[in-house]
């Protein structure tokens, strides 16, 4: 499915109201529009429902049970049989328990008796929309898992990876993109969270813009003004009315970065926006509605923040309707050669230099570094090395200088061991030869046998390492 049709299908998901009384159709539609649910289709003739479903994607059906032409229960059974992903809400003046039970057994999502309380009607519609969204999401995920293929692989072509967890993230975002529900993206600094947000926005098919706001450091006043805008005269200096970022994201995606830094007062306002789709510009008592999709990202542990009372639990569960955690680069070591080659070509173009040959030990050397800045750090490291490069094989010195500042030898990766003396040397001071032999063995182990990388860890030349290895073997032979 191309992106144009993708957007068209997203926009065509509608709520269909079926009733032979025009007054009921008008009042029901008015209630839903006031609640911000404006994508509606009304039918006075229930014979038109099935042809409509055959031509158009529908999210929810509200069906009057007693209508001329076709029995409501018969129509309900046919819709449930042929379009099981579409929730059907039966709404009728009859309050017989037997009829309600029969409809629910036939597959109705809910049974409402006229006149329906407004809040219950709106709540029922929203629950049905969520159910439809989950069913479509499950169907898409199942298709991805069974086929192993993404529906929109081109959207993820900018990601340089062969790591299985990254591909699983792509499949998941591909499946949930159309739902319109909030998405929480977590991961360390520099792993590519914002790039995933841009991919998600493209996949969603939304016609509005992607609007990004970094909420770190914003107090409640600045947050409210930035997101919701203000009315003229709302505060000193507000000489002109200004719309907020949420209005600029209409029909699109609002991306809130560093959501873990949002203060508690602002969290309440964001929660209302998520729950009701409503907000007030500063200084205004006129309610505004938003149809923007909310996506948030953080490098913080929000569960820890909840336990400490720094982040609201109700907001967290609203934001994490869909959640992905992006693995750090130190857990994606198979991607390092790919990223190295990609950034090297990019840097060569930027500096108008010929792409150099890399030293064979570089990949092994980088694979044991913990990369606190992740992909962003690797890119900066390669660009710095290219800026210093003259001709021939690229020097290891630029990489050693950067990594040496971070104490790379004592790894901080949770998948590796920290530096410890072996049991045979514990409890006494090792001799110089014992210490040297152990350091050489440890360096080789961490470099996975690559002598060039091991020599880099030890701060000696490869030739010097070879000489020491020869002496070690000779000593063992003499023993």
FENDA-V170319 format. One line per field, one symbol per residue. ss: DSSP state (H for helix, E for strand, L for the rest). phi: phi as a letter, one per 30 degrees, with the letter a starting at -180 (. if undefined). Layout:
ss: ???
phi: ???
This chain:
ss: LLHHHHHHHHHLLEEEEELLLHHHHHHHHHHHHHLLLLLEEEELLHHHHHHHHHHLLEEEEEEELLLLLLLHHHHHHHHHHHLLLLEEEEEELLLLHHHHHHHHHHLLLEEEELLLLHHHHHHHHHHHHHHHHHHHHHHHHHHHHHHLLLLLHHHHLLLLLLLHHHHHHHHHHHHHHHHLLLEEEELLLLLLHHHHHHHHHHHHLLLLLEEEEELLLLLHHHHHHHHHEELLLLLLLLLLLEELHHHHLLLLEEEEELHHHLLHHHHHHHHHHHHHLEELLELLLLLEELLLEEEEEELLLHHHHHHLLLLLHHHHHHHLLEEEELLLHHHLHHHHHHHHHHHHHHHHHHLLLLLLELLLLHHHHHHLLLLLLHHHHHHHHHHHHHHHLLLLELLLHHHHHHHHLLLLLLLLLLLLLLLLLLHHHLLLLLLHHHHHHHHHHHHHHHLLLLHHHHHHHHLLLHHHHHHHHHHHHHHHHHL
phi: .ddddedddddddbccccadcedddddddddddddiccdcbcbccdddddddddcbdbcbbccddcbdibdddddedddddcbddcdccdbaddcdddddddddddjddabccddddeddddddddddddddddddddddddddddcicddbdddcddccabdddddddedddddceddiddbcccldeidjddddddddddddiddddcccbcddiddddddddddcibdeidaejddbdbddddddceibbcccdhddcddddddddddddddcibacdeicccdccbcddcbbbacccdddddddicbddddedddcebbbcdddddcbdddeedddddddddddddchbddddcdddddddddcddhdchdddddddddddddddcbidddddddddddddchddddcddcbcddbddedcdibdddddddddddddddddddhidddddddddibddddddddddddddddddd
